[in-house]
């Protein structure tokens, strides 16, 4: 039989979760919010590129989120089933974060008006810093 304390804790956390959801839904008219880019806020509006238009759609973010969740779920199942090992999981997470950082630097520089050559140079600097960090970690941990 379940402990009474656990049941009370579960019910109170459920009520707290429902309360938070109701508070967020009623706190402001979020349905009428339309995100705007910095270019819309400035005096001269700049036309958006195809990639920016794709990134501005809610469906794109929904599909990306579902794909990410499914990827993590299948990765966790493969890890629990013994198909992949811990270092492989750590390597995959490091590769994901590194690619996010490099791509983020590139797109952030492009969106702030830099030419593609400067954005590529910024991404190269971020890649170099990641390589220096990896070498430092290897040297410190194997010494």
C-alpha positions in Angstrom: 0.0 0.0 0.0 1.3 3.5 -0.9 2.4 5.7 1.8 -0.1 8.5 2.6 2.6 11.2 2.5 3.4 10.2 -1.1 -0.2 10.4 -2.1 -0.7 13.8 -0.5 2.5 15.0 -2.2 1.3 13.8 -5.6 -2.1 15.5 -5.2 -0.6 18.8 -4.0 1.9 18.8 -6.9 -0.9 18.1 -9.3 -3.0 20.9 -8.0 0.1 23.2 -8.1 0.7 22.3 -11.7 -2.9 23.0 -12.7 -2.7 26.3 -10.8 0.4 27.3 -12.7 -1.2 26.4 -16.0 -4.3 28.4 -15.2 -2.3 31.4 -14.0 -0.2 31.5 -17.2 -3.3 31.1 -19.4 -5.2 33.9 -17.6 -2.3 36.3 -16.7 -2.1 38.0 -20.1 -3.6 37.8 -23.5 -1.0 35.6 -25.0 -3.2 34.6 -28.0 -2.9 38.1 -29.4 0.9 38.3 -29.1 2.8 38.3 -32.4 6.6 38.2 -32.1 8.4 40.8 -34.1 12.0 41.0 -35.2 14.3 43.9 -34.4 14.0 45.0 -38.0 10.2 45.5 -37.6 10.8 47.7 -34.6 13.3 49.9 -36.4 12.2 52.6 -38.7 13.1 50.8 -41.9 11.7 47.3 -42.2 14.1 44.8 -44.0 12.5 42.0 -46.0 13.0 38.6 -44.4 15.0 35.9 -46.2 13.6 32.4 -46.9 15.3 31.0 -43.8 14.0 33.7 -41.6 10.5 33.2 -43.0 10.8 29.5 -42.3 12.1 30.2 -38.7 9.2 32.6 -38.1 6.6 29.9 -38.6 5.2 28.2 -35.5 4.8 24.9 -37.4 8.6 24.8 -38.0 9.4 25.1 -34.3 6.7 22.6 -33.5 8.1 20.0 -35.9 11.7 20.7 -34.7 10.6 20.3 -31.0 8.8 17.0 -31.8 11.8 15.7 -33.7 14.1 16.6 -30.9 11.9 15.0 -28.2 11.6 11.8 -30.3 15.4 11.8 -30.9 16.1 12.0 -27.2 13.5 9.4 -26.4 14.9 6.9 -28.9 18.4 7.7 -27.7 17.4 7.0 -24.1 15.7 3.8 -25.1 18.8 2.7 -27.1 21.0 3.6 -24.1 18.8 1.7 -21.7 18.7 -1.3 -24.0 22.5 -1.4 -24.2 22.7 -0.6 -27.9 24.9 2.5 -27.3 27.4 3.3 -24.5 27.8 6.2 -22.2 30.7 7.8 -24.1 28.7 7.7 -27.3 25.8 9.5 -25.7 28.2 12.1 -24.3 29.8 12.5 -27.7 26.4 13.0 -29.3 25.4 15.7 -26.8 28.7 17.5 -27.2 28.4 17.4 -31.0 24.9 18.7 -30.8 25.9 21.6 -28.5 29.0 22.4 -30.6 27.0 22.5 -33.8 24.3 24.6 -32.2 27.0 27.1 -31.0 28.8 27.3 -34.4 25.5 27.7 -36.3 24.2 30.1 -33.7 27.2 32.4 -34.1 26.9 32.3 -37.9 23.2 33.1 -38.0 23.5 35.7 -35.2 26.1 37.6 -37.1 24.2 37.3 -40.4 21.0 38.6 -38.7 22.9 41.6 -37.3 24.0 42.8 -40.7 27.4 41.2 -41.1 28.4 39.8 -44.5 28.6 36.0 -44.8 32.4 36.1 -44.9 32.5 37.7 -41.4 29.9 35.3 -40.1 31.9 32.3 -41.4 35.0 33.8 -39.7 33.1 34.1 -36.5 31.9 30.5 -36.8 35.5 29.4 -37.4 36.7 31.3 -34.3 33.9 29.5 -32.3 35.1 26.2 -33.7 38.7 26.9 -32.8 37.7 27.8 -29.3 35.8 24.6 -29.0 38.9 22.7 -30.2 41.1 24.5 -27.7 38.6 23.6 -24.9 38.5 20.0 -26.0 42.3 19.8 -26.0 42.5 21.4 -22.6 40.0 19.0 -21.1 41.9 16.0 -22.6 45.2 17.3 -21.2 43.8 18.0 -17.8 42.0 14.8 -17.4 44.7 12.4 -18.7 47.6 14.0 -16.8 
